[in-house]
Amino acid sequence: MVIETPSETDSQITKAQALRALHHAPQLLSLVNVWDAAAARAIAELTDTQAIATAGHSIAASLGYLDGAVPRDEMLNVVSRIASAVDLPVTADLDDGYGDAGETVRRAVSCGVVGANIEDRLRPLDESASAIRCAVTGGEAEGVPVVVNARTDAFVIDRNRPLDEKVADAITRGRAYRDAGADCVFVPGNFDASVVERLVEGIGVRRVSVIGLPLIPPPAELQELGVARVSYGQFTQRVALGALQDLARSLADGGTLPSGIRNLN
């Protein structure tokens, strides 16, 4: 009797389905963003970790680039190493799709990724919606139902716009991206519960993703408000680098390494 083992594509399909279910479950999906394989493994070892998300800003910083300036091949190389380092579903920040969201997502899926962030940078709505549609078909081209988290920059570009205008823009774009096949709409910005409630009402329950900035409600409240996902972007790397800087300062002042150092790499 021949026992067939699951193919790599079958494994990715299973991971993509699991990631999609996490987005639409009643429980809030909390993602601590990583920037390299060592950080990914450290987070994956925690029992509560259900998926891994990369942070494009953090990967850019680790490679010596400004945010959004990493060449696609270099970004995908890092993403591939992260996906290979863990057994969990990996969703990758792929900036604006590098001018060809379909091909970028197709290549990311071939690297082991099952989810993708694509940002609009407030380009014309039809152009942005087309990019999301292409991202979805890029995953399908590899035989994987990739989970697309479509990001709108309605709150982070031209921040001086009136609040109501930003909310309306985010909702209009979010609905268009959902119609184009996005599973979730990422609306980064520092806003309170009243804005979150409006976004969820306009875009859909368990269809909105936010970043954990100071004014954003705590996770338990986000879950009650119907948010699908919260992530922490480049701030996880900043915390890690801050701890490294504090250690270096302590050592320079005559201190010693702390006890209980964990072997996480």
C-alpha positions as CSV (number, residue, x, y, z in Angstrom):
1,M,0.0,0.0,0.0
2,V,1.3,3.4,-0.9
3,I,0.9,6.2,1.6
4,E,0.7,9.6,0.0
5,T,2.1,12.5,2.0
6,P,0.6,16.0,1.7
7,S,2.2,18.1,-1.0
8,E,3.7,21.5,-0.2
9,T,0.7,23.2,-1.9
10,D,-1.8,21.1,0.2
11,S,0.0,22.3,3.3
12,Q,-0.2,25.9,2.2
13,I,-3.9,25.6,1.4
14,T,-4.5,24.2,4.9
15,K,-2.6,27.2,6.4
16,A,-4.4,29.7,4.2
17,Q,-7.8,28.2,5.3
18,A,-6.6,28.4,8.9
19,L,-5.5,32.0,8.6
20,R,-8.9,32.9,6.9
21,A,-10.8,31.2,9.7
22,L,-8.8,33.2,12.3
23,H,-9.8,36.5,10.6
24,H,-13.5,35.6,10.6
25,A,-13.7,33.9,14.1
26,P,-15.5,35.8,16.9
27,Q,-12.1,36.1,18.7
28,L,-9.8,38.9,17.8
29,L,-6.7,37.8,15.9
30,S,-3.6,39.5,17.5
31,L,-0.4,39.5,15.5
32,V,3.0,40.5,16.9
33,N,5.0,41.5,13.8
34,V,8.4,40.1,13.1
35,W,11.3,41.1,10.8
36,D,13.6,38.1,10.5
37,A,13.6,34.3,11.0
38,A,15.0,34.6,14.6
39,A,12.2,36.9,15.7
40,A,9.6,34.7,13.9
41,R,10.8,31.6,15.7
42,A,10.8,33.4,19.1
43,I,7.1,34.4,18.6
44,A,6.1,31.1,17.1
45,E,7.3,29.3,20.3
46,L,4.7,31.0,22.4
47,T,1.6,28.8,22.9
48,D,-0.9,31.6,22.1
49,T,0.7,32.4,18.7
50,Q,-1.7,31.3,15.9
51,A,0.0,33.0,12.9
52,I,3.0,35.1,12.0
53,A,2.9,38.5,10.4
54,T,5.9,40.4,8.9
55,A,6.4,44.1,9.2
56,G,7.6,45.8,6.0
57,H,8.9,48.8,7.9
58,S,10.9,46.6,10.3
59,I,12.4,44.5,7.5
60,A,13.4,47.7,5.7
61,A,15.1,49.0,8.8
62,S,16.9,45.7,9.4
63,L,18.3,45.9,5.8
64,G,19.2,49.5,6.0
65,Y,16.4,50.9,3.8
66,L,13.7,53.5,4.4
67,D,10.2,52.1,4.7
68,G,8.9,51.2,1.3
69,A,12.3,51.3,-0.4
70,V,13.3,47.6,-0.1
71,P,13.7,46.0,-3.6
72,R,11.1,43.3,-4.1
73,D,13.7,40.5,-4.4
74,E,15.3,41.5,-1.1
75,M,11.9,41.7,0.7
76,L,10.8,38.3,-0.7
77,N,14.2,36.7,0.4
78,V,13.5,37.8,4.0
79,V,9.9,36.7,3.8
80,S,10.9,33.3,2.5
81,R,13.4,32.8,5.3
82,I,10.6,33.7,7.8
83,A,8.1,31.3,6.3
84,S,10.7,28.5,6.2
85,A,11.5,29.1,9.9
86,V,8.1,28.4,11.3
87,D,5.2,25.9,10.8
88,L,2.5,28.5,11.4
89,P,0.6,30.5,8.7
90,V,2.6,33.5,7.6
91,T,1.1,36.7,6.3
92,A,3.5,39.2,4.7
93,D,3.6,42.9,4.4
94,L,4.2,43.4,0.6
95,D,4.0,47.2,0.6
96,D,2.0,48.4,-2.4
97,G,2.7,45.3,-4.5
98,Y,5.8,46.7,-6.2
99,G,3.8,47.9,-9.2
100,D,2.5,44.4,-9.9
101,A,0.5,43.1,-7.0
102,G,-0.5,39.9,-8.8
103,E,3.1,38.8,-9.6
104,T,4.3,39.9,-6.2
105,V,1.7,37.8,-4.3
106,R,2.3,34.9,-6.6
107,R,6.0,35.0,-5.8
108,A,5.3,35.4,-2.1
109,V,3.1,32.4,-2.1
110,S,5.8,30.4,-3.8
111,C,8.0,31.4,-0.8
112,G,5.5,29.8,1.6
113,V,3.3,32.8,2.4
114,V,-0.5,32.4,2.7
115,G,-1.5,36.0,3.5
116,A,-0.6,39.4,2.1
117,N,-0.9,43.1,3.0
118,I,-1.2,45.4,0.0
119,E,-1.4,49.1,0.7
120,D,-3.1,51.7,-1.5
121,R,-1.1,54.8,-0.8
122,L,-4.3,56.6,-1.7
123,R,-3.9,56.0,-5.4
124,P,-7.1,56.3,-7.5
125,L,-9.7,53.9,-6.2
126,D,-10.2,51.9,-9.4
127,E,-6.4,51.4,-9.7
128,S,-6.2,50.3,-6.0
129,A,-9.1,48.0,-6.3
130,S,-7.6,46.4,-9.4
131,A,-4.4,45.8,-7.4
132,I,-6.3,43.9,-4.7
133,R,-8.1,41.9,-7.4
134,C,-4.7,41.0,-8.9
135,A,-3.3,40.0,-5.5
136,V,-6.2,37.5,-5.0
137,T,-5.6,36.0,-8.5
138,G,-1.9,35.9,-7.8
139,G,-2.5,33.5,-5.0
140,E,-4.9,31.5,-7.1
141,A,-2.3,31.2,-9.8
142,E,-0.2,29.2,-7.3
143,G,-3.2,27.2,-6.2
144,V,-3.4,28.8,-2.8
145,P,-6.4,30.9,-1.6
146,V,-4.2,33.7,-0.2
147,V,-5.7,35.9,2.5
148,V,-5.5,39.5,1.4
149,N,-5.5,42.2,4.1
150,A,-6.1,45.3,1.9
151,R,-4.6,48.4,3.5
152,T,-6.0,51.9,3.0
153,D,-3.9,54.9,4.0
154,A,-6.9,57.1,4.5
155,F,-5.7,58.1,7.9
156,V,-1.9,58.2,7.4
157,I,-1.6,60.3,4.2
158,D,-2.7,63.9,4.5
159,R,-3.5,63.6,8.2
160,N,-4.9,67.1,8.3
161,R,-8.0,66.1,6.4
162,P,-11.2,66.3,8.6
163,L,-11.9,63.2,10.5
164,D,-15.3,62.5,8.8
165,E,-13.6,62.7,5.4
166,K,-11.0,60.2,6.4
167,V,-13.6,57.8,7.8
168,A,-15.7,58.1,4.7
169,D,-12.7,57.5,2.4
170,A,-11.7,54.5,4.4
171,I,-15.1,53.0,4.2
172,T,-15.5,53.7,0.5
173,R,-12.2,52.1,-0.2
174,G,-12.7,49.3,2.2
175,R,-15.9,48.3,0.5
176,A,-14.3,48.4,-2.9
177,Y,-11.4,46.2,-1.7
178,R,-13.8,43.7,-0.2
179,D,-15.7,43.6,-3.5
180,A,-12.3,43.0,-5.2
181,G,-11.8,39.9,-3.0
182,A,-10.0,41.2,0.1
183,D,-10.8,39.2,3.3
184,C,-10.0,42.1,5.6
185,V,-9.4,45.9,5.3
186,F,-6.4,47.3,7.3
187,V,-7.0,50.9,8.4
188,P,-3.8,52.1,10.2
189,G,-4.3,55.2,12.3
190,N,-4.4,56.5,15.9
191,F,-8.2,56.8,16.6
192,D,-10.6,55.9,19.4
193,A,-13.4,53.5,19.8
194,S,-16.0,55.7,18.2
195,V,-14.1,55.7,14.9
196,V,-13.5,52.0,15.2
197,E,-17.2,51.5,15.6
198,R,-17.9,53.5,12.4
199,L,-15.3,51.6,10.4
200,V,-16.8,48.3,11.4
201,E,-20.3,49.4,10.7
202,G,-19.2,50.7,7.3
203,I,-16.8,47.9,6.2
204,G,-18.2,44.9,8.0
205,V,-18.0,42.9,11.2
206,R,-14.7,40.9,11.4
207,R,-13.6,42.7,8.3
208,V,-11.5,45.5,9.8
209,S,-7.9,45.4,10.9
210,V,-6.1,48.0,13.0
211,I,-2.7,48.7,14.5
212,G,-2.3,48.9,18.3
213,L,-1.5,52.6,18.7
214,P,-2.2,54.6,21.9
215,L,-5.7,55.7,21.2
216,I,-6.8,52.4,19.8
217,P,-9.0,50.5,22.3
218,P,-7.5,47.4,24.1
219,P,-7.9,44.0,22.5
220,A,-10.9,43.0,24.6
221,E,-12.8,46.1,23.5
222,L,-11.7,45.7,19.8
223,Q,-13.2,42.2,19.9
224,E,-16.5,43.5,21.3
225,L,-16.5,46.1,18.6
226,G,-16.2,43.4,15.9
227,V,-12.7,44.0,14.7
228,A,-11.0,41.1,13.0
229,R,-7.3,41.7,13.6
230,V,-4.9,43.9,15.5
231,S,-1.2,44.0,14.7
232,Y,1.7,46.1,16.0
233,G,3.8,47.0,13.0
234,Q,7.3,48.4,13.4
235,F,6.8,49.0,17.1
236,T,7.7,45.5,18.1
237,Q,11.1,46.0,16.6
238,R,11.5,49.4,18.3
239,V,10.8,47.7,21.6
240,A,13.5,45.1,20.9
241,L,16.0,47.7,19.8
242,G,15.2,49.8,22.8
243,A,16.0,46.9,25.1
244,L,19.3,46.3,23.2
245,Q,20.2,49.9,23.6
246,D,19.4,49.8,27.3
247,L,21.6,46.7,27.7
248,A,24.5,48.4,25.9
249,R,24.2,51.4,28.1
250,S,24.2,49.3,31.2
251,L,27.2,47.3,30.0
252,A,29.1,50.5,29.2
253,D,28.4,51.8,32.7
254,G,30.0,48.7,34.2
255,G,27.1,46.4,34.4
256,T,26.9,42.7,33.5
257,L,24.7,40.5,31.4
258,P,21.3,39.8,33.1
259,S,20.6,36.4,34.5
260,G,18.1,34.1,32.8
261,I,19.0,34.9,29.2
262,R,16.8,32.7,27.0
263,N,18.2,30.8,24.0
264,L,15.7,32.0,21.3
265,N,17.8,31.8,18.2
